[in-house]
Amino acid sequence: MKRFEKPLDGLIVVDAHLQDYEMLVDELELDEMRLSLFSSGEEALRAPSLGNPALWIVNVRLPDMSGIGFLNLVRRRVRRSSMFLVGDKYSAVDELSARAGGATAYFCKPPSAAWLDGYRFPTRSRAIRGPTNGVPKVAAVMRPP
């Protein structure tokens, strides 16, 4: 049985310190999750086939650009992915910047599969129709803060 409510259909990690993710990778490989690791933003952006992963985990400080800048570049290409920004150590400034920049969540290391437990990732289905009361409407898609 999978450990997540809804299995992720892909995870991409972008961080100069990929060794920090060894335990997370081991946990996720047990769940047979599609996983890609990149040590810089440029490397991730040049990858031949990123697909449409459900989740990106990006360090706030990449060696070649800021995590916020990277997030903005990726959002232009992949709109329905969740983006977690991660700091090497906690910083209130980084957390505020991450939230203001549109990140789904902000965490600090060490990375853990517990970050993913119970989180509902966006589905690829159409929006649910809301009550019409004679006027056609579509319910808003809700995302966690």
C-alpha atoms as an extended CHARMM CRD file, in Angstrom:
* protein
*
       145  EXT
         1         1  MET       CA              0.0000000000        0.0000000000        0.0000000000  PROA      1               0.0000000000
         2         2  LYS       CA              1.2430000000        3.4790000000       -0.8550000000  PROA      2               0.0000000000
         3         3  ARG       CA              2.0470000000        5.8190000000        1.9960000000  PROA      3               0.0000000000
         4         4  PHE       CA              0.3510000000        8.8460000000        0.3750000000  PROA      4               0.0000000000
         5         5  GLU       CA             -3.3860000000        9.5180000000        0.0480000000  PROA      5               0.0000000000
         6         6  LYS       CA             -3.0160000000       10.2310000000       -3.6770000000  PROA      6               0.0000000000
         7         7  PRO       CA              0.2280000000        9.0470000000       -5.2320000000  PROA      7               0.0000000000
         8         8  LEU       CA              2.4540000000       11.7250000000       -6.6700000000  PROA      8               0.0000000000
         9         9  ASP       CA              3.0080000000       11.3560000000      -10.3710000000  PROA      9               0.0000000000
        10        10  GLY       CA              6.4530000000       12.8560000000      -10.1460000000  PROA      10              0.0000000000
        11        11  LEU       CA              8.8650000000       14.8460000000       -8.0040000000  PROA      11              0.0000000000
        12        12  ILE       CA             11.7260000000       17.0830000000       -9.0970000000  PROA      12              0.0000000000
        13        13  VAL       CA             14.3470000000       18.2730000000       -6.5970000000  PROA      13              0.0000000000
        14        14  VAL       CA             16.5800000000       21.2370000000       -7.4770000000  PROA      14              0.0000000000
        15        15  ASP       CA             19.3040000000       21.8720000000       -4.9100000000  PROA      15              0.0000000000
        16        16  ALA       CA             23.0910000000       22.2340000000       -5.0180000000  PROA      16              0.0000000000
        17        17  HSD       CA             23.3420000000       19.8770000000       -2.0280000000  PROA      17              0.0000000000
        18        18  LEU       CA             21.6330000000       16.7590000000       -3.3780000000  PROA      18              0.0000000000
        19        19  GLN       CA             23.3380000000       14.6200000000       -0.7360000000  PROA      19              0.0000000000
        20        20  ASP       CA             20.9010000000       16.1950000000        1.7740000000  PROA      20              0.0000000000
        21        21  TYR       CA             18.0840000000       14.2960000000        0.0140000000  PROA      21              0.0000000000
        22        22  GLU       CA             19.5000000000       10.7580000000        0.2810000000  PROA      22              0.0000000000
        23        23  MET       CA             17.0900000000        9.6760000000        3.0280000000  PROA      23              0.0000000000
        24        24  LEU       CA             14.1030000000       11.2590000000        1.2490000000  PROA      24              0.0000000000
        25        25  VAL       CA             15.0790000000        9.5420000000       -2.0170000000  PROA      25              0.0000000000
        26        26  ASP       CA             15.3220000000        6.1920000000       -0.2170000000  PROA      26              0.0000000000
        27        27  GLU       CA             11.8480000000        6.6850000000        1.3040000000  PROA      27              0.0000000000
        28        28  LEU       CA             10.2890000000        7.7160000000       -2.0060000000  PROA      28              0.0000000000
        29        29  GLU       CA             11.9070000000        4.9120000000       -4.0090000000  PROA      29              0.0000000000
        30        30  LEU       CA             10.0520000000        2.4720000000       -1.7510000000  PROA      30              0.0000000000
        31        31  ASP       CA              6.8450000000        4.0900000000       -3.0500000000  PROA      31              0.0000000000
        32        32  GLU       CA              8.0900000000        3.7460000000       -6.6590000000  PROA      32              0.0000000000
        33        33  MET       CA              7.7490000000        7.4700000000       -7.3120000000  PROA      33              0.0000000000
        34        34  ARG       CA              9.2010000000        9.0200000000      -10.4660000000  PROA      34              0.0000000000
        35        35  LEU       CA             12.0060000000       11.2410000000       -9.1570000000  PROA      35              0.0000000000
        36        36  SER       CA             14.4880000000       13.6190000000      -10.8370000000  PROA      36              0.0000000000
        37        37  LEU       CA             17.3810000000       15.3940000000       -9.0960000000  PROA      37              0.0000000000
        38        38  PHE       CA             19.2110000000       18.4870000000      -10.3800000000  PROA      38              0.0000000000
        39        39  SER       CA             22.0110000000       20.4960000000       -8.7730000000  PROA      39              0.0000000000
        40        40  SER       CA             21.2060000000       23.8400000000      -10.4560000000  PROA      40              0.0000000000
        41        41  GLY       CA             18.2880000000       25.7020000000      -11.9400000000  PROA      41              0.0000000000
        42        42  GLU       CA             19.8890000000       25.7860000000      -15.3810000000  PROA      42              0.0000000000
        43        43  GLU       CA             20.4070000000       22.0110000000      -15.3370000000  PROA      43              0.0000000000
        44        44  ALA       CA             16.7400000000       21.4450000000      -14.4300000000  PROA      44              0.0000000000
        45        45  LEU       CA             15.4850000000       23.8610000000      -17.0810000000  PROA      45              0.0000000000
        46        46  ARG       CA             17.6140000000       22.1800000000      -19.7770000000  PROA      46              0.0000000000
        47        47  ALA       CA             16.4180000000       18.6800000000      -18.9260000000  PROA      47              0.0000000000
        48        48  PRO       CA             15.0140000000       17.1070000000      -22.0960000000  PROA      48              0.0000000000
        49        49  SER       CA             11.7970000000       15.8020000000      -20.5820000000  PROA      49              0.0000000000
        50        50  LEU       CA             10.5500000000       17.2440000000      -17.3070000000  PROA      50              0.0000000000
        51        51  GLY       CA              7.0140000000       16.1100000000      -18.0000000000  PROA      51              0.0000000000
        52        52  ASN       CA              4.4240000000       17.6020000000      -15.6910000000  PROA      52              0.0000000000
        53        53  PRO       CA              5.4480000000       16.5730000000      -12.1590000000  PROA      53              0.0000000000
        54        54  ALA       CA              3.0330000000       17.0850000000       -9.2750000000  PROA      54              0.0000000000
        55        55  LEU       CA              5.7500000000       18.5470000000       -7.0400000000  PROA      55              0.0000000000
        56        56  TRP       CA              8.9600000000       20.5520000000       -7.2460000000  PROA      56              0.0000000000
        57        57  ILE       CA             11.2350000000       20.9360000000       -4.2080000000  PROA      57              0.0000000000
        58        58  VAL       CA             13.5920000000       23.8550000000       -4.8610000000  PROA      58              0.0000000000
        59        59  ASN       CA             16.2520000000       25.3870000000       -2.6460000000  PROA      59              0.0000000000
        60        60  VAL       CA             15.7830000000       29.0990000000       -1.9970000000  PROA      60              0.0000000000
        61        61  ARG       CA             19.4420000000       29.6510000000       -2.9190000000  PROA      61              0.0000000000
        62        62  LEU       CA             20.5600000000       27.8330000000       -6.0440000000  PROA      62              0.0000000000
        63        63  PRO       CA             24.1380000000       28.2220000000       -7.3250000000  PROA      63              0.0000000000
        64        64  ASP       CA             23.0120000000       29.9710000000      -10.5210000000  PROA      64              0.0000000000
        65        65  MET       CA             19.7980000000       31.7920000000       -9.5550000000  PROA      65              0.0000000000
        66        66  SER       CA             17.3730000000       32.3610000000       -6.6960000000  PROA      66              0.0000000000
        67        67  GLY       CA             14.7560000000       29.7350000000       -5.9120000000  PROA      67              0.0000000000
        68        68  ILE       CA             12.0400000000       32.3910000000       -6.3470000000  PROA      68              0.0000000000
        69        69  GLY       CA             13.3870000000       33.3040000000       -9.8060000000  PROA      69              0.0000000000
        70        70  PHE       CA             13.4770000000       29.6240000000      -10.7310000000  PROA      70              0.0000000000
        71        71  LEU       CA              9.9220000000       29.1650000000       -9.4480000000  PROA      71              0.0000000000
        72        72  ASN       CA              8.7370000000       31.9950000000      -11.7220000000  PROA      72              0.0000000000
        73        73  LEU       CA             10.4780000000       30.4580000000      -14.7630000000  PROA      73              0.0000000000
        74        74  VAL       CA              8.9470000000       27.0450000000      -14.1020000000  PROA      74              0.0000000000
        75        75  ARG       CA              5.4450000000       28.4450000000      -13.5090000000  PROA      75              0.0000000000
        76        76  ARG       CA              5.4620000000       29.7630000000      -17.0860000000  PROA      76              0.0000000000
        77        77  ARG       CA              6.0080000000       26.2190000000      -18.3890000000  PROA      77              0.0000000000
        78        78  VAL       CA              4.2450000000       24.0290000000      -15.8180000000  PROA      78              0.0000000000
        79        79  ARG       CA              1.1910000000       25.6180000000      -14.2580000000  PROA      79              0.0000000000
        80        80  ARG       CA             -0.4000000000       22.8360000000      -12.2050000000  PROA      80              0.0000000000
        81        81  SER       CA              2.5820000000       21.7060000000      -10.1550000000  PROA      81              0.0000000000
        82        82  SER       CA              3.0360000000       22.3960000000       -6.4730000000  PROA      82              0.0000000000
        83        83  MET       CA              6.2630000000       24.1700000000       -5.5410000000  PROA      83              0.0000000000
        84        84  PHE       CA              7.9300000000       23.7180000000       -2.1680000000  PROA      84              0.0000000000
        85        85  LEU       CA             10.8290000000       26.0640000000       -1.4700000000  PROA      85              0.0000000000
        86        86  VAL       CA             13.3730000000       24.8350000000        1.0450000000  PROA      86              0.0000000000
        87        87  GLY       CA             16.0740000000       26.6370000000        2.9920000000  PROA      87              0.0000000000
        88        88  ASP       CA             19.3210000000       25.1990000000        4.3020000000  PROA      88              0.0000000000
        89        89  LYS       CA             18.3190000000       26.7140000000        7.6420000000  PROA      89              0.0000000000
        90        90  TYR       CA             15.1600000000       28.5390000000        8.6700000000  PROA      90              0.0000000000
        91        91  SER       CA             14.8780000000       32.1940000000        7.6950000000  PROA      91              0.0000000000
        92        92  ALA       CA             11.7500000000       34.2770000000        8.2390000000  PROA      92              0.0000000000
        93        93  VAL       CA             12.7870000000       36.4840000000        5.3040000000  PROA      93              0.0000000000
        94        94  ASP       CA             13.0740000000       33.4350000000        3.0340000000  PROA      94              0.0000000000
        95        95  GLU       CA              9.7020000000       32.1230000000        4.1980000000  PROA      95              0.0000000000
        96        96  LEU       CA              7.9880000000       35.4560000000        3.5270000000  PROA      96              0.0000000000
        97        97  SER       CA              9.6900000000       35.7110000000        0.1230000000  PROA      97              0.0000000000
        98        98  ALA       CA              8.6530000000       32.1510000000       -0.7520000000  PROA      98              0.0000000000
        99        99  ARG       CA              5.0280000000       32.7850000000        0.1350000000  PROA      99              0.0000000000
       100       100  ALA       CA              4.9790000000       36.1520000000       -1.6420000000  PROA      100             0.0000000000
       101       101  GLY       CA              6.5820000000       34.5080000000       -4.6900000000  PROA      101             0.0000000000
       102       102  GLY       CA              3.7730000000       31.9740000000       -4.9520000000  PROA      102             0.0000000000
       103       103  ALA       CA              5.4040000000       28.8930000000       -3.4050000000  PROA      103             0.0000000000
       104       104  THR       CA              2.9760000000       26.2500000000       -2.1980000000  PROA      104             0.0000000000
       105       105  ALA       CA              4.9860000000       25.7950000000        1.0070000000  PROA      105             0.0000000000
       106       106  TYR       CA              8.2880000000       26.6910000000        2.6620000000  PROA      106             0.0000000000
       107       107  PHE       CA             10.3540000000       24.1820000000        4.6540000000  PROA      107             0.0000000000
       108       108  CYS       CA             13.8610000000       24.0320000000        6.0280000000  PROA      108             0.0000000000
       109       109  LYS       CA             16.2160000000       21.0720000000        5.9150000000  PROA      109             0.0000000000
       110       110  PRO       CA             16.5080000000       18.2080000000        6.6300000000  PROA      110             0.0000000000
       111       111  PRO       CA             14.0410000000       17.0500000000        3.9510000000  PROA      111             0.0000000000
       112       112  SER       CA             11.5290000000       14.4180000000        4.9360000000  PROA      112             0.0000000000
       113       113  ALA       CA              8.7550000000       12.3820000000        3.3430000000  PROA      113             0.0000000000
       114       114  ALA       CA              6.5850000000       13.6680000000        6.2140000000  PROA      114             0.0000000000
       115       115  TRP       CA              6.3760000000       16.9290000000        4.2330000000  PROA      115             0.0000000000
       116       116  LEU       CA              4.2520000000       15.0270000000        1.7230000000  PROA      116             0.0000000000
       117       117  ASP       CA              2.0510000000       13.0080000000        4.0850000000  PROA      117             0.0000000000
       118       118  GLY       CA             -1.5750000000       14.0670000000        3.8930000000  PROA      118             0.0000000000
       119       119  TYR       CA             -0.9080000000       16.8520000000        1.3910000000  PROA      119             0.0000000000
       120       120  ARG       CA             -3.4210000000       16.7990000000       -1.4590000000  PROA      120             0.0000000000
       121       121  PHE       CA             -1.6460000000       17.4920000000       -4.7030000000  PROA      121             0.0000000000
       122       122  PRO       CA             -3.5220000000       19.1310000000       -7.5780000000  PROA      122             0.0000000000
       123       123  THR       CA             -5.4330000000       16.7720000000       -9.7940000000  PROA      123             0.0000000000
       124       124  ARG       CA             -5.3850000000       16.8940000000      -13.5460000000  PROA      124             0.0000000000
       125       125  SER       CA             -9.1850000000       16.7070000000      -13.8030000000  PROA      125             0.0000000000
       126       126  ARG       CA            -11.6120000000       19.4280000000      -14.8180000000  PROA      126             0.0000000000
       127       127  ALA       CA            -13.0490000000       21.8660000000      -12.2760000000  PROA      127             0.0000000000
       128       128  ILE       CA            -16.1180000000       20.7900000000      -10.3050000000  PROA      128             0.0000000000
       129       129  ARG       CA            -19.3190000000       22.5520000000      -11.1770000000  PROA      129             0.0000000000
       130       130  GLY       CA            -20.7540000000       24.5950000000       -8.3140000000  PROA      130             0.0000000000
       131       131  PRO       CA            -24.3980000000       25.4770000000       -7.6120000000  PROA      131             0.0000000000
       132       132  THR       CA            -25.8750000000       27.3860000000      -10.5130000000  PROA      132             0.0000000000
       133       133  ASN       CA            -29.0190000000       29.0790000000       -9.1610000000  PROA      133             0.0000000000
       134       134  GLY       CA            -29.8490000000       29.7200000000      -12.7900000000  PROA      134             0.0000000000
       135       135  VAL       CA            -26.3770000000       31.1560000000      -13.5550000000  PROA      135             0.0000000000
       136       136  PRO       CA            -23.6050000000       28.8050000000      -14.7020000000  PROA      136             0.0000000000
       137       137  LYS       CA            -20.5910000000       28.9380000000      -12.3720000000  PROA      137             0.0000000000
       138       138  VAL       CA            -17.4750000000       26.8630000000      -11.7470000000  PROA      138             0.0000000000
       139       139  ALA       CA            -16.2140000000       26.2390000000       -8.2340000000  PROA      139             0.0000000000
       140       140  ALA       CA            -12.7610000000       27.6730000000       -7.4980000000  PROA      140             0.0000000000
       141       141  VAL       CA             -9.9110000000       25.2150000000       -7.2200000000  PROA      141             0.0000000000
       142       142  MET       CA             -8.6150000000       25.4440000000       -3.6600000000  PROA      142             0.0000000000
       143       143  ARG       CA             -4.9150000000       25.1180000000       -2.8490000000  PROA      143             0.0000000000
       144       144  PRO       CA             -3.3980000000       24.9260000000        0.6130000000  PROA      144             0.0000000000
       145       145  PRO       CA             -1.4680000000       28.0170000000        1.7390000000  PROA      145             0.0000000000
